[in-house]
Amino acid sequence: MTELIDIRNLEIAYGGGHMRAVRGVSFTLGQEKLGIVGESGSGKSTVGRAIMKLLPPTAEVSADRMRFGELDLLKADEKTMMTIRGRRIGLILQDPKYSLNPVMRVGEQIAETYSLHHPKASVRKAHAQALEMLEAVQIRDPERVARLYPHEISGGMGQRVMIAMMLIAEPEVLIADEPTSALDVTVRLEILALLDELVLRRNLGLIFISHDLNLIRNFCDRVLIMYAGRVVEVLEARDLDKARHPYTQGLLASLPKIEDPPARLPILKRDPAWLDDIAVEPSR
């Protein structure tokens, strides 16, 4: 399996190093679906934005190694990253209402992304590619949808538009940050099936950031469990029930079970020692 991203001992701090948001995170990504789970504030999204170099200027980022293929992301300047973002690494955000431009038609936004990475392409070519991508993400009547504004489409359709916009540049890696949390169950399953098909068909590497343990268990290949900026456990997603770290076990225990509902869900009891736990990714 081709190694797309290799990160070793990633540290991210704010306030002159006084507040450490990410501490000693290490992992690799191949042509697979890698889940990152943890509570709000555990550093999941910060890791994803660090790969894209989209953190605020106040963030202090260091690592022993932070590579995307042959590119050293730590040394890459903004001009280099402009050729990477979207073109080679795509980012799908949580809510399309805040990601899409409200005053541009959907088709124009997708075509604009294509034109940005293919500057020699004609306007007609960009429009044709936008329609093709809308069809690829299973939107019926793409010509009609392309003429609509973001407020005229549903949440599920908006998320499909975001996926189309990220895939039109044919990236090698997708980072999906809570891409289905704002959707109802039926639409969520459709989006997950679409992402699964696209990953397999295009041999992408997918980093899927989520709070949903059941979703990660059924959708991803591997999972990183993050707590307070650290990766405390790394395991195959299918083996999530075999987790050994008490934090992961606590998260799993907090999930209600329909077939055997408890009288009261257990409360996660935190151990200060967890702040010193760092999981080493097993060799693959």
C-alpha positions as CSV (number, residue, x, y, z in Angstrom):
1,M,0.0,0.0,0.0
2,T,1.4,3.4,-1.0
3,E,2.2,5.6,1.9
4,L,0.7,9.0,1.3
5,I,1.2,10.8,4.7
6,D,3.8,10.2,7.3
7,I,3.7,12.2,10.6
8,R,6.0,11.6,13.5
9,N,5.8,13.4,16.9
10,L,3.6,16.3,15.8
11,E,3.3,19.1,18.3
12,I,1.0,22.1,18.1
13,A,0.9,24.9,20.7
14,Y,-0.6,28.3,21.2
15,G,0.2,31.2,23.5
16,G,4.0,31.0,23.1
17,G,3.9,27.2,23.8
18,H,1.9,27.5,27.0
19,M,-1.2,25.7,25.6
20,R,-0.3,22.5,23.9
21,A,-3.2,21.5,21.7
22,V,-1.6,18.5,20.0
23,R,1.2,16.5,21.7
24,G,3.4,13.8,20.1
25,V,0.9,12.6,17.5
26,S,2.3,10.0,15.0
27,F,0.6,8.1,12.3
28,T,0.8,7.1,8.6
29,L,-1.9,7.2,5.9
30,G,-2.1,4.9,2.9
31,Q,-4.8,4.3,0.4
32,E,-7.3,3.5,3.1
33,K,-10.0,5.0,5.4
34,L,-8.4,6.2,8.6
35,G,-10.7,7.4,11.4
36,I,-9.7,9.9,14.1
37,V,-12.1,10.0,17.1
38,G,-12.2,11.6,20.4
39,E,-14.1,14.2,22.4
40,S,-14.5,17.9,21.4
41,G,-11.2,19.6,22.1
42,S,-9.1,16.4,21.7
43,G,-7.2,17.8,18.7
44,K,-8.8,15.9,15.9
45,S,-9.6,18.8,13.6
46,T,-6.4,20.6,14.6
47,V,-4.4,17.6,13.2
48,G,-6.3,17.8,9.9
49,R,-5.8,21.5,9.5
50,A,-2.1,21.2,10.3
51,I,-1.7,18.8,7.4
52,M,-3.3,21.5,5.1
53,K,-1.3,24.3,6.9
54,L,-4.5,26.1,7.6
55,L,-3.9,26.8,11.3
56,P,-3.8,30.5,12.5
57,P,-0.5,32.3,12.5
58,T,-0.4,32.0,16.3
59,A,-0.1,28.2,16.1
60,E,3.4,26.8,16.7
61,V,3.8,23.6,14.7
62,S,6.8,21.2,15.0
63,A,7.4,17.6,14.2
64,D,10.2,15.1,13.7
65,R,8.6,14.3,10.3
66,M,5.6,15.6,8.5
67,R,5.6,14.4,4.9
68,F,3.0,14.2,2.1
69,G,4.6,11.8,-0.4
70,E,8.0,13.3,-1.1
71,L,7.0,16.8,0.1
72,D,8.2,18.1,3.5
73,L,5.1,19.9,4.8
74,L,7.0,21.6,7.5
75,K,9.2,23.4,5.0
76,A,6.6,24.0,2.4
77,D,5.9,27.7,1.8
78,E,2.4,29.2,1.1
79,K,3.0,29.2,-2.7
80,T,3.8,25.5,-2.6
81,M,0.7,24.8,-0.4
82,M,-1.5,26.6,-2.8
83,T,-0.6,23.9,-5.3
84,I,-1.4,21.2,-2.7
85,R,-4.6,22.4,-1.2
86,G,-7.5,21.1,-3.3
87,R,-5.3,19.8,-6.0
88,R,-3.6,17.0,-4.1
89,I,-5.3,17.2,-0.6
90,G,-9.0,18.0,-0.4
91,L,-10.8,19.1,2.8
92,I,-14.5,18.4,3.3
93,L,-15.9,20.5,6.2
94,Q,-18.8,19.8,8.5
95,D,-21.6,22.1,7.3
96,P,-22.0,23.1,3.7
97,K,-24.0,26.2,4.7
98,Y,-20.8,27.7,6.0
99,S,-18.5,26.3,3.4
100,L,-20.3,27.3,0.2
101,N,-20.4,30.9,-1.1
102,P,-24.0,32.0,-0.6
103,V,-23.9,34.4,-3.6
104,M,-22.5,32.1,-6.2
105,R,-24.4,29.3,-8.0
106,V,-23.4,25.8,-7.1
107,G,-22.2,24.9,-10.6
108,E,-20.0,28.1,-10.7
109,Q,-18.3,27.2,-7.5
110,I,-17.4,23.7,-8.6
111,A,-16.3,25.0,-12.0
112,E,-14.2,27.7,-10.3
113,T,-12.3,25.0,-8.4
114,Y,-11.6,23.2,-11.6
115,S,-10.4,26.4,-13.3
116,L,-8.1,27.2,-10.4
117,H,-6.2,24.0,-10.8
118,H,-6.5,23.9,-14.6
119,P,-5.8,27.5,-15.6
120,K,-5.7,26.7,-19.3
121,A,-9.1,25.1,-19.4
122,S,-11.9,27.0,-21.1
123,V,-15.1,28.1,-19.3
124,R,-17.1,25.6,-21.3
125,K,-14.7,22.8,-20.2
126,A,-14.9,23.8,-16.6
127,H,-18.7,23.9,-16.7
128,A,-18.8,20.4,-18.3
129,Q,-16.5,19.0,-15.7
130,A,-18.7,20.5,-12.9
131,L,-21.8,18.8,-14.4
132,E,-19.8,15.5,-14.7
133,M,-18.8,15.7,-11.0
134,L,-22.4,16.5,-9.9
135,E,-23.5,13.4,-11.7
136,A,-20.6,11.4,-10.2
137,V,-21.8,12.2,-6.6
138,Q,-25.3,10.9,-7.7
139,I,-27.1,14.2,-8.0
140,R,-30.1,13.8,-10.3
141,D,-30.6,16.5,-12.9
142,P,-27.1,18.1,-12.4
143,E,-27.8,20.9,-14.9
144,R,-30.7,22.1,-12.8
145,V,-28.8,21.8,-9.5
146,A,-25.8,23.6,-11.0
147,R,-28.0,26.7,-11.5
148,L,-29.2,26.8,-7.9
149,Y,-27.7,28.8,-5.0
150,P,-26.6,27.1,-1.8
151,H,-29.7,28.1,0.2
152,E,-31.9,26.4,-2.5
153,I,-30.5,22.9,-1.9
154,S,-30.9,20.5,1.0
155,G,-28.2,19.7,3.6
156,G,-27.5,16.3,2.0
157,M,-27.3,17.8,-1.5
158,G,-25.0,20.5,-0.2
159,Q,-22.7,17.9,1.2
160,R,-22.6,16.1,-2.1
161,V,-21.8,19.5,-3.7
162,M,-18.9,19.9,-1.3
163,I,-17.6,16.4,-2.1
164,A,-17.9,17.2,-5.9
165,M,-15.9,20.4,-5.4
166,M,-13.1,18.6,-3.5
167,L,-12.9,15.7,-6.0
168,I,-13.0,17.7,-9.2
169,A,-9.3,18.4,-8.8
170,E,-8.6,14.6,-8.4
171,P,-6.8,14.8,-5.1
172,E,-4.7,11.9,-3.6
173,V,-6.0,12.5,-0.1
174,L,-9.3,13.6,1.4
175,I,-9.7,15.0,4.9
176,A,-13.4,14.8,6.0
177,D,-14.1,16.7,9.2
178,E,-17.4,15.6,10.6
179,P,-18.9,15.5,7.1
180,T,-22.2,13.8,8.1
181,S,-22.9,15.1,11.6
182,A,-25.5,17.6,10.3
183,L,-27.4,15.1,8.2
184,D,-30.2,12.8,9.0
185,V,-29.6,9.0,9.2
186,T,-30.7,8.1,5.7
187,V,-28.8,10.9,3.9
188,R,-25.7,10.1,6.2
189,L,-25.7,6.5,4.9
190,E,-25.9,7.7,1.3
191,I,-23.0,10.1,1.8
192,L,-20.9,7.4,3.5
193,A,-21.6,4.9,0.7
194,L,-20.6,7.6,-1.9
195,L,-17.3,8.3,-0.1
196,D,-16.6,4.6,0.2
197,E,-17.1,4.1,-3.5
198,L,-15.0,7.1,-4.4
199,V,-12.1,6.0,-2.1
200,L,-12.1,2.5,-3.7
201,R,-12.5,3.7,-7.3
202,R,-9.9,6.4,-7.1
203,N,-7.5,4.8,-4.6
204,L,-7.7,7.8,-2.3
205,G,-6.4,8.1,1.2
206,L,-9.2,9.3,3.5
207,I,-8.9,10.8,7.0
208,F,-12.3,10.7,8.5
209,I,-12.7,12.9,11.7
210,S,-15.8,12.0,13.8
211,H,-17.3,11.7,17.3
212,D,-19.4,8.7,16.1
213,L,-17.7,5.5,17.3
214,N,-20.3,3.2,15.6
215,L,-19.8,5.1,12.3
216,I,-16.0,4.7,12.5
217,R,-16.3,1.1,13.4
218,N,-18.4,0.2,10.4
219,F,-16.9,2.6,7.8
220,C,-13.1,3.0,8.4
221,D,-10.2,0.5,8.1
222,R,-8.2,1.9,11.1
223,V,-8.8,4.3,13.9
224,L,-6.8,6.6,16.1
225,I,-8.3,7.4,19.5
226,M,-7.3,11.0,20.7
227,Y,-7.5,12.3,24.2
228,A,-6.2,15.8,25.3
229,G,-4.1,16.2,22.2
230,R,-2.5,12.7,22.2
231,V,-3.2,9.5,20.4
232,V,-3.8,7.0,23.2
233,E,-4.7,4.0,21.1
234,V,-4.4,2.8,17.5
235,L,-6.3,-0.3,16.3
236,E,-8.2,-1.8,13.4
237,A,-11.7,-0.4,13.2
238,R,-13.2,-3.8,13.2
239,D,-11.4,-4.5,16.5
240,L,-12.7,-1.4,18.3
241,D,-14.6,-3.6,20.8
242,K,-11.2,-5.1,21.8
243,A,-9.8,-1.7,22.8
244,R,-7.5,-1.8,25.9
245,H,-7.1,1.8,26.8
246,P,-9.6,2.8,29.6
247,Y,-10.5,6.0,27.7
248,T,-11.6,4.1,24.6
249,Q,-13.4,1.6,26.8
250,G,-15.2,4.4,28.6
251,L,-16.3,6.0,25.3
252,L,-17.6,2.6,24.1
253,A,-19.4,2.0,27.4
254,S,-21.2,5.4,27.0
255,L,-23.0,4.3,23.9
256,P,-26.6,3.3,24.6
257,K,-27.7,-0.2,23.4
258,I,-31.2,-0.6,22.0
259,E,-31.3,-4.4,22.7
260,D,-30.1,-4.1,26.3
261,P,-30.6,-0.5,27.5
262,P,-28.9,0.2,30.8
263,A,-30.8,1.9,33.6
264,R,-28.1,4.7,33.5
265,L,-25.2,5.2,31.2
266,P,-21.8,5.1,32.9
267,I,-19.8,8.3,33.4
268,L,-16.3,8.4,32.0
269,K,-13.8,8.6,35.0
270,R,-10.7,10.3,33.8
271,D,-7.2,9.4,35.0
272,P,-4.5,12.1,35.1
273,A,-2.1,9.4,33.9
274,W,-3.9,9.4,30.5
275,L,-2.2,12.8,29.8
276,D,1.1,11.0,29.6
277,D,-0.1,8.1,27.4
278,I,1.2,8.1,23.8
279,A,0.2,5.3,21.5
280,V,2.9,4.1,19.1
281,E,1.4,3.0,15.8
282,P,2.2,-0.7,15.1
283,S,4.3,-1.5,12.1
284,R,2.3,-2.4,9.0
